[in-house]
Amino acid sequence: MTTRLSLLWPDPLLFEERLGRPLRILALADEAEPALDSPETRAELMPIDLIIGCGDLPVDYLRFVTDIFNAPLAFVRGNHDVGGTWETGEATEVHLPDPLPDGRPVEEAGITLVGFSGVPWHGGSGLQVGESALWRRALAAWLRLRLGPRRPPCLVVTHTAPRGINDGPDRVHRGSTAMRWLAARIAPPLWLHGHTTLVTRRLEARRIDQNGTIFYNCAGAVLVELLPPDSPLD
């Protein structure tokens, strides 16, 4: 089932360029969404302006979704997105754009995105990042956002959640303290992540609202609608 999330986006300039139309984002993480195989379901979701991948999804699945919705793709890599086609591209003719650069704001579909790939180091396998590296990237992102010529609200995309905010109960799924620090400093309106699939079996566990930020677990698929700041929101 594709879940839905609507929120007011506090940047009126985005909607001036779009003539007041909401920005529709399809966010994905961790597991393929069977409902997207249905043409009827895809028709209900359209139009899609941007696809966001929050990690642990096969290359060919990301390309499939991008192609069927004819929308740009922005993504981060999860801890399982290593080896095979992720490294060489030799096993398939499917190619993707580069992942979002860690901690470096980029603009896509009119909004500012900040992404971080991987998970905190826990001694296992996969794409893991040491805590000191995560802190350096978080600090660099804060400085870039703070010193930029214009400071529009940003949408943060990570695979792992911040520590203690929508993360998992075990060491493998525990969030990052550096990401928790960054969330408190920049207070983005929306933070999309994946990784903690076990806690998303209860729908209410997908979303946590804290200090003006919606933290949302995108396991499977979620349709996100960014609405003009003066829109009525049920």
N, C-alpha and C positions, 0 to 999 in steps of 0.2 A: 504494500500500500504506500502510495506517495503522500506524505504528510504535507501540510501547508502552514506557512508562517507569513503574516503580514505585519509590517511595522512602518511607522512614520519615519522618513529619512530627513534629517535636519539640514539639508543642503538644497535650497530652492533653485540654485543654478542648474542642477542636474535636470530638473523638470522644465525649466525654461527651454532648454535645448530639445527636450522631448515633447514640447507642447502640452505639458501636463500629464502625459501618459506615465503610469507606473513602470518601474524597471522590474522585469520578471527574470528571476534567477533560478536555475535548476541546480541544486547542490547535491552532491553524491559522496558516499564514503563506504568503504569496507566490504560491501556486498552488492552484487548486481540486483537491481530491482526488477522482478519478473513482470510487473505491470507495464513496464516500458516496451515490452514485446508486443503489446496490443496497440494497433493503429487507433482504436477508439480512445484509449487512454492518452496517447500522444496528442491526439486532436484536442482533447479537453485541456491539456497543459499549454498548448500553443497560444500566443507566440512566446518564445523564450529568447531573451536578449543576451544571456550569458550563462555558461555552464561552469560551475566551480567544483573541482574535485578535491576532497579532503583526505585522500590517501587510501592505500591498500586496495586499489582497483586495477585490473589488468589493462595493459595498453590498448588492446583491441576493443575492450568495452568502452573505454573513454572515447576512442575514435568513433565507434558505432553511435554513441549518444550524440556526439558532436555533429556527425553527419546527418542523423535523422532530424535534428532540430535546426540544422544550418545556423549554428550560433558559435561564437568564439569560446575558447576553452582557457580557463586559468586554473592551475592546480598546484598542489604540493604533493610530495611523495611521502607515503607511509613507511613504517618500518619494514613491511614486506615487499616494498617496491624496489627490489635489488636483484641483480643477476639477470640472465636471460635477455629478453628484449628490452628491459629497462637500461641495460648497460651497452648492448651492442646493436640492437635493431636488426640483427642478421636473420632472426627466425621468422620475420614477418615483414611484409611491405607496409605495415601500418606505422605511421610516424606521428609524433605529437610535437607541439611547440615545447620550448624549454619550460621547466617548472618555474613558479614564482621564485625570484631570488630571495634568499633568506634575509629578512629584515629590511629590504629595500622597497620603498613604496613604488608602485607602478599604477598607471591608469588603464582601465579596461572598461569599455561600455559606459564611460563617463564617470566612473567612481574610482576612488583610490583604494587599492588593495595592498595589504601587507601580509606576506606569507612566510611560514616556517615549516620546513619538511622534517621528517623523522620524529623520534621519541627520545626522551632522556635516557642516558646510559643506564642499563640495568644488568649488564654482564652476559646477555644472551646473544642472539644473532640478529641480523637485519640492520636497517639504517638507524643507528643510534648516535646521539650527539652528547658529548660531555657537558656537564653543567657549566663549566667555565666558558665553553664556546657558546652555549645558549645565552649566558649573561652578556657576553660581548655582542652578540647579534641583537639581543633585546635593547641594550643601551644604544647601539648604533641606530636602530629603528626609531627609538625615542628622539634622538638628536636630529635625525633627518626630518621627522614630522614636526618637531618643534622649530627648526630653523628654516623650513621651506618658505618660499615666497607667499604661498597661500596655504592655509591650514584647513582644508575641507575635512569633514568626518571620514574616517577610513573604516573599511570592512576588513577584519583580520581573519585569515584562513590558516589553520594549523591542522596537523594530524592529531597531535595530543592536546588534551585540554590543559588549562592552567591548574596548578596544584590546588586541590581542595575545592575546585569549582567544576562540577560535572565530570570529574575524573573517576577512575576505577579504584576498587578497594585493595588491589594487590600491587606488587612492585612493578610488574610489567606495564600495568595500565595507569600507574600513578602519574599525575601531571607534573608540569615544570614550575619550579619556584620562580624562575626568570620570567616565564610567561605571566605568572600571577602578578609580579611586579610591574610588567609592562601594561597589563590590563588596568591596573590602578592608576598608572601615570597618564595614559592616553584616553581612557574611558571611551572606547569605540562604541557606536550604537549597536553593532552586531559582531559577534565572534563565532565563526563556524568551525567545527572540528569533527573528528571521527574517533576511531580507535577503541573507545570504551563500549563496544557493542553489547556486552553482557548487561549493562545497566539500562539499555534502551528497550528491553523487553516490556518495561512499563512506560507507556507513552508520556506520562507526566515527568519522567526522569530525563526526557530529551532537553528540556529547557530550564535554565536558571537565570533569573533576573537579579543583577547585583550592580549597585552603584551606576545605574544608567545604562548598563550593557546587557544585552540578551546573549547568553551563551547557549548555543544550540548544537546538539549532537545530530549529525546528518547521516547516520547509518542508514543505508538503503538510498532513499531519495526524498528530497523535500523541495517543494516549490516555495520560493521566497519572493514576496512582493514588497518592493520598496515604494512607499506611497509619498506623495507630496506632503510637506509638513502641516498643511492646513486641511488635509482630508479628514472626513469622519472615519473613525476606526471603531468597529463594533467590538 
